[in-house]
C-alpha cells in the first residue's frame, strides 16, 4: 500500500510537470564553463558516521587520513528542507558548508539514496499542422478523432540512471520515425546525459557525445535544484518546471 501511494503521488506530479516539458528551456551552461564550475566547487564528500541526526552530521571525508570524524551543524538546513535523503551509517554524503558560518552545513545530500534508476512519465503533445494554425489547444483537440485523442493520454517512461563516480545515463527515447509512419503526436526529447556533479549546492546534469576519435565532448549542462529525495521519490526543478521521478516497480 505504501509503495502504491508513493507511485501515485509522484505519477501525479510527473503528469503535472509534463505540460512544461514541450520546450527545453533549461538553465544551460556552456561546455567551456563546465571545468571551471567543477574546479570552483567546494562540496565536501564524506561517509556518514554514528551520531548523525536532525541537528548534526558526523562524517569522515573521502580523503580521510586518520583522526576523529568531522561534525557540522545541520539544524538550519533541516528546518529549511535542505537535507535530502534518509541518512544511514556508511552512506556517502555530499555536503555544502555555509559560507557565513563554517561550523554549519547549508545543504546535505545522501548520495546512496540518489544512486540507481529513477523513472519519469511524460505525455505527448500534438504535432503542429498547417490546418491547425491559429487555433487554441482546446480547439485543436476538439477537432481530433477519438483515436488520436486517446494517443494524447498514453505516457512514455523515461529513465535516469545515477551511478557512482558521477556517471549518469538516460534511456527510453523513441527512435526517429520516418515520414511514412509519423504519428500525429510527439513526446518531449530526452537528453543524453552522461555525467552528474554538484556545484555550490546546485545539481549539474551534463550531456555529452563521443566524437569520431572516441573523445567525450560536452554538448550542454543543465543546472537543476533538488526539491525532494527519499528512497522512493525524487523531484528535480528544471528551469521550465519541476519533474517528478519514482523508482521502477520490480
HELIX and SHEET records of a PDB file:
HELIX    1   1 UNK A    2  UNK A   18  1                                  17    
HELIX    2   2 UNK A   19  UNK A   21  5                                   3    
HELIX    3   3 UNK A   31  UNK A   40  1                                  10    
HELIX    4   4 UNK A   75  UNK A   79  1                                   5    
HELIX    5   5 UNK A  111  UNK A  114  1                                   4    
HELIX    6   6 UNK A  130  UNK A  132  5                                   3    
HELIX    7   7 UNK A  137  UNK A  142  1                                   6    
HELIX    8   8 UNK A  146  UNK A  151  1                                   6    
HELIX    9   9 UNK A  179  UNK A  181  5                                   3    
SHEET    1   A 4 UNK A  28  UNK A  29  0                                        
SHEET    2   A 4 UNK A 216  UNK A 229 -1                                        
SHEET    3   A 4 UNK A 202  UNK A 210 -1                                        
SHEET    4   A 4 UNK A 193  UNK A 199 -1                                        
SHEET    1   B 4 UNK A  28  UNK A  29  0                                        
SHEET    2   B 4 UNK A 216  UNK A 229 -1                                        
SHEET    3   B 4 UNK A 233  UNK A 238 -1                                        
SHEET    4   B 4 UNK A 241  UNK A 246 -1                                        
SHEET    1   C 6 UNK A  70  UNK A  73  0                                        
SHEET    2   C 6 UNK A  56  UNK A  61 -1                                        
SHEET    3   C 6 UNK A  44  UNK A  48 -1                                        
SHEET    4   C 6 UNK A  92  UNK A  97 -1                                        
SHEET    5   C 6 UNK A 105  UNK A 110 -1                                        
SHEET    6   C 6 UNK A  83  UNK A  84  1                                        
SHEET    1   D 3 UNK A 116  UNK A 122  0                                        
SHEET    2   D 3 UNK A 156  UNK A 163 -1                                        
SHEET    3   D 3 UNK A 167  UNK A 171 -1                                        
SHEET    1   E 2 UNK A 125  UNK A 126  0                                        
SHEET    2   E 2 UNK A 185  UNK A 186 -1                                        
END                                                                             
